[in-house]
Structures are given as structure tokens and as C-alpha cells.
């Protein structure tokens, strides 16, 4: 009588099956979270924008379908970036920087209004066959260029002049062109992204403090003029009297807080929110997080935050497993891009910081931001594929 074989646990490490993106769970999970957040975003966007579209005498699906088209382009960009060896970005870092500076310059030159019209008091859009925001492209540029130069400059970070100063000069050009838009919130994100990448590469904190003190008067001057000063006053007013009447720049944030309060623990239901009926301007864009709070409730907010946290943590794990320094810094930069934008957007909706106008990644209406975010996630997947055991690393 033949003995029956005994089932035993595998002696070596358990390996996940090949997902098409490579062995391991990082790339596949990153893609899954991306698609999940994107789906939540499209559902919420339709609910938040349908009434606004009808008031513009447009179909109720107008903004949702345009966003879906942008998602299609963005997913194509994600696929291309995921399958392209990420080291290619290191070789084209300087040309990418040059092209980005030219595009940003075209947005602010006085004789280019034909291709860079003024919209709502700002010139942020460029129309070259298609309309897009060069400041969104600059987010990828600042991460890629900073990471590429940091790999070379790392041994010189002990010297301010030869180490950090070259980065600061280029950042100042990019930030200055974006601020000329004017777009202070994106300029701040660009500066923070560059700082995070260089800090991760080993730059000295004392040098950041010194340069920060030099920049502080300019930043303060920009903050205390025009509509930015009004937003700051509105923010302070909400802190002093959160239950008082708000108008002007403080009206949106007050209505955002009302939306969160109305949502309670479980929300009023998808499509049942009231703020979209003209009470909360830009509910499909700058304040879409408030719509999630109203319709999905506290539980929906917690789930969304957990999804973003998972996306960012996986990004940092990919950075830790990157096969070289450039891959590590690029992954840190793009994980930080998701983290910064999501945090700032949510903080605005909860009246924790003054209004900034930053999109909620993969959720807010805005195809330029959506395509750039998906492309950045594609580069993250490319780094994951090249990690030890990844599909690209195995050939």
C-alpha cells in the first residue's frame, strides 16, 4: 500500500505569481489602488458636477466624461512610463528641464496671449493643439531633474556653493515662472518636492535653513498681497470665530465644513449631497473632498485616506527596494507628490490651512493634473519592476 504524501509548508519564501507587472506585490498593488481611487473619483466627480453642468446648459455627464477621457489618456501614459526603463528619465533630465522652462515662459510672455489666454485672472493654460497646464508638467520635471543632479552632486553636499546652490538656482527659475502665472500653491509644491528629494539624497539641514531665511521675505511679500491676503484673513477669521458668518474668500471653506458636518458617519448617500446645488463653488474641483465627506460620510473619508496612505507607503517601499540611487530618489519624489497634494487638499477642506486650489490626486476635475499624476505613478511602477526580483530586472 503506497503511503499518501504529506502536505508540508514551502521551505523557502512564498512568492506571489507573476502579475504582468513583475513578481512581488508592490507594482500590482500600486496599480490596484490607483484604479480604485480613480473609480471613486469618477463617481464622486459625476455627482459633484452634474448640477453645475446643467446650469451651464451642458449634459449632466459633461465633466465626468471629459475626466474619463483624461483618465484614458493618463492610463496610456502610465502604461508607457511603466514599461519604459526609468533610467531613461535620468538621461533626458536636462532636455526635459529646458522644454518645461520654455513652456512655462510661453504662459507669461505678453505677446503669447493667443496660445496662453488669461482665464479667471491667471495665465496657466497653454493651447498647442491641446490645452494643458505646463505647471503640472513641472512637477515631473523637478523630481526627475533634481534626482538626476543629486546623484552627481551628493559628494559635494557638504559645500553650500557647490552642493545645494545649483539646485536652488534652477528651482528659483521654475518656481518664479509658475508664480508669474500666478500660481503660488503649485510653486510651493515644486519647492517642497525639490527639497524632499535633495534632503533624501543627503543635503545638510543647515543649508536649507540658511536659504530658507533668504527666501522668507520674498515669500512673505507674495503671501500678503491681493487675493492671497484675503484668503489668509478668511482663514484667520475661521480660526477666531468658526461659527460666525463668512463671506468672500471664507465662504467656500465654511460651506466645506458644513458639508462634512452634514455627512455624519455614513454620509447622505451618493448623489444626494446638497452642497453641489450652488452652495459650495468648485465642489467638483478644489473642494471635492468636502463632497466625499457629505455623501460618503466619515467612514468614506477614512477609507479614502487609507487608500492614499497605502499608495504613498508603497511608493516609499519601492524607493527602498530601488536598484540604484536615482530610482530611489525618483520614487521618493513621486510618492511625496501624491502625499503633498492629497494632504494640502484635504487640509483646505477641513480649514486646517488657507485655501490653496490644489487638486485631490486622481479625484478632482482637471485632466492635466490627472495625466501627470498617472504618469508619475507609471514611473513608480517602472522602478518597482526594476527592483531585485522584478520583471524588468529578470529580463
N, C-alpha and C positions, 0 to 999 in steps of 0.2 A: 504494500500500500504506500503510495507516494505521499510524502508529507506536504502539507499545504504551506506555501511560502508565507512568511510572516511580514506584514506591512510595518516598515520602520520609517522614522523621520529621516529626511536627507541629512547627510553629514555636513555638507558644505552650506554656504549661504544660499538662501532662497532667492531666485531671480525671477523677476516678472517677465512675461512673454514680450516679444518684440512688438511694439505698438505701431511701427511705421515711423515713429519719431526717434526710436532708439530704445535700448533696454533701460530699465530703471523706471522710476515713476515721475521724475521731475518734469520732463518735457510734456508727457501725456497729461499730467495733472494740471500743468500750467495752461495747456490748450483747453482742457475741460472747464476750468474756472473762467477762462476768457469767454468762452461761448456761453456759459451760464450767466455771467454778468451782462454780456451783450444782449442776451434774450430778455433779461429783466429790464434792461434799458429800453429796448424797443417797445415792450408792453407799456411801461410807465410813460414813455415819450408820447405814444398814441393817446393815452388818457389825458396827459397834461396839455397836449397841443391841439386836440380835436376842436374844442370850443373856439380857441384863438383862430384856428384856420377858417372855421365857418364865419367868424366875424370879419375875416379878410375876403369873404366871398370865394373861398377855396374849398376843395373837398376836405372832409374831416380827416382823411388819411394823408393829406399833403405832406406834412413834415415827417410823419412816420415813414412814408415810402421813400422820401429823399434820404432819410437817415439809413434806411435799409439798403438803398443803392450805395451809399457811402460805406456801409458795412461790407458789402460785396467787394468793393474796391480794396478796402482795408484788409479783408481776409486774403485777397490775392497778394497784397503787399506782404502780409505776414508769411504766407507760404513761400514767396520768393526769398524773403530775408531768412527764413528758417532753413531753406535748402542751400543758401549761399554761405560759403565758409566765412565766418565772422572776421577772420584776419584780413579779408579784402577791405573792410572799412578802415583798417589801420593804414593801408597803402593809399587810400584816397582821402585821408583826413584833411590835408591842406587844400586840395581842389574843392572839396565839399565846403570848407570854410569860405573860400573865395566866392563860390557860387551863392552861398547863403548871404554873404555881405552885399553882393550885387542886388539880390532880390529884395533885401531889406532897404537898401538905398533907393531902389525904384519906388518904394512905397512912400517916401518922404520928399523926394525932389519936387520942386514947384512945377516943373514942366512935364511931369508924368501923370497928371491927374486923369488923363484919358484912360490909362490902364490901372490907375490906383485912385479911384474916386473916394471922396470923403463920405463916410456913412456914419451917422449919429455922432458927428464931431470928431471922428478918428479916421485915419487912413491906414488900415491894417490889411486890406484885401488887395490882391493883385490879380488882374484878369489877363491871362495869356492863353487864350483858347478855353481854359477853365479858370474858375475863380478859386483862390486858395489864400491862406494866411502864411506868409513866409516866416512869421514869428513862431509858428508851430514847427516848421522845418528846423528852425534854430535850436529847438530842444534836442533833436537828434544830433545836430552838428556840435553843440557844446559838449555833449557827453563823449562823442567819438573823438573829436579833436583833442579835448583835454586828456582823455585816456591815452591817446597815441603819444602826445608830447610828454605826459607824466612818466611813461615807460623809459623815455630817453633822459628825462631831467631828474629822475629820482635820486641819483648820486649827488646832485647839486642842491638839494633842498635845504641844506644847511646854510646856504647863502641866499639872502633875500633878493639881491640884484640878479644873480644868475639862476636862481631857483624859481621862486614864486612870481617875481615881477613880470617875466614874459607872459605868463598866463593872465595876469591882471590886466596887461595892456590889451590883449585880444578880447578878454571878457568885457572890458570897458567899451570897446568898439561895438560889439554885439548888443550889449545892454543899452548903450547910447542910441543906437539905431532903433531898437524896439521902443524905448521910451519916447522917441521922437514921434511915434505913431499917433497919439500917446498910448502906451500900454504898460503901466507900472507893474501890474501883477505878474505878467509874463516875464518882465525884466527881472523881477525878484526871483522867480523860479529859475531862470537861466543862471543868475549869480549863485544861487544855492546849489544847483546841480554841479556847476564847476567846482565850487568849494568842497562839496562832498567827495567828488572823485579825487581831487588833489589831496584832500585830507586822508583819504583811504590809501593813497599812494605814499604817504609818509611826510607830507609837508608839516612844518612846525606851527603850533598853535600861536606862538608869539608873533609870527609874521602875519597871520590872519588878523590878530588884534591890532597890530600897527596899521595895516592897510585899512582895516575897518574904521579906525579913528580918523584916517584921512578922508574916507568917503562919507562919514557920518554927516558933516554939514551939508553936503550936496543932497544926500538922501532926505534929510530933514526939510531942506528947502523945497524939494519936489513934493513932499508929503503935505506941506502946509500951504498949498496953492489950489485955487479953483475947486473943482468937484471933489478932489481928494480931501480937502479940508472939510468940506460939507459932510462927507462920509465919516470922517473921524469925529466930527461934532455929533453926528447922529449916533455913532457907536457909544460915545461917552454918555450921551443923553439916555440911551437904553440902560447903561450900567447904573446911572444915578436914579432913574425912575422907570423901571421895567414895565410898570402897569399904566404909565401915563399915555397920553395921546402922542402919536408920531405922525409926521408928515414929511414930504420931501424925501431925502436920502434915507431916512429912518423907517419909511413906510413899508418897504419890502421886507426888511428884517423882522419888523413887528408882525406882519402877516405870516411870515415864515414860522414864527414861534406859535402863532395861533393854529397854523396847520398841524404842527407837531402835537399841540395840546388836544386838538380835535381828534387826532388819530387814536389816542389812548394806547392800550396794549395790543389790540388786534387790528386796528385800522377801521375805517368806514367802509372798506371794500374797494376792489379795483374798479376804476371808472366812476366811483361815487363821490370823489372829492369835490368840495365846493370852491376851493381857492382858485381853481382854473377858470371860474366864471368872472374873470376880471379883477378879482380881489388881490391876487398875487401876480404882479407883472413878471415876465420872464420865467414863468413856472416850468417851462419846458427846457430851460437852459441854465441860467445862473442859480436858480432855486429849485431845481428838480429834486434835490434831496428832501426838501420840505414836502413835496408831493408824495414821495415814498413814505415819509413819516405819517402823512394824513391818511393815505389809502392802505398802506401795509402795516401801519402801527409800529409800536416799539419792537415787537418781535421781528418785523420785516427789516427795520433799521439794524438790529443786532445781526441778523443773517447777512445783510449786505456788507456790514463792517467786517464780519468774519471772512467773507469771500475775498474782500480786498486784502485783509491781513494775510490770508493764505497765499494770495498772488505775490505779495511783497516778500513774505518769508521764503517762498520757493525761489524767488529771484535771488535772494541773498544766499540761499543754499547752492544755487547754480554758480554764483560767484565763488563760493568756497571750493567748488569742485572744478573750476575752470582750469584748463591745461597750461595757461600762461598768464602773465601779469595783465596784458591788455584785455583778455577775456574777462578776468576778474573785475577790472575797473569798469569796463563797459556794462557788465551785469549789475554791479553796484549802482551805476548811474541810472540805468533804466528802471531798476527796482525802486530807486529813490524818486524817479519821475512819477511813478504811479502813486507812491506814498505821499509825496508832497501835494500833488494836485487833489487827491481824494481828501486828505486831511484839511487843506485850506478850504475846499468847497464845503465840506461838512461843518467846519468851524464857523463859516459865514452863516450858514443856515441856522445854526444854534446860537448866533450872536456872541460867539467867543472871540471873534476878530472882526475888524471892519470889513465891509463888503469889498470883494476883490474882482469878481467877474470870471473866476477860473472855472473851467468845465469839470464836471464829475466824470472821470475816465470811463469810457465805454457806455455811458448812460446819457449825459447831457446832449442836447441837439448841437451839432457842429461837425461837419464832415471832415474838415481839415484836421481838427484835434483827434477825431476818431481814426482816420487813416494813419496819422503819425503814431498814435498810441498802439495800434495793432502792428505797425511796422517795428516799433521798439520791442514789442513782445516777441515778434518773429526773430529778432536778433538775439534775444534771450534764449529762445529755443535753439538757435544755431550754436550758442555757447554750450548749452546742455548736451547737444548732440556730439560735440567735440570732446566732452569730458571723458575720463577713463571709463571704458565700457560703453560709451555712447556709440550710436550707429555710425556717425561720421568718423569717429576715431578708429573704428574697426574696418572702415573702407567698404 
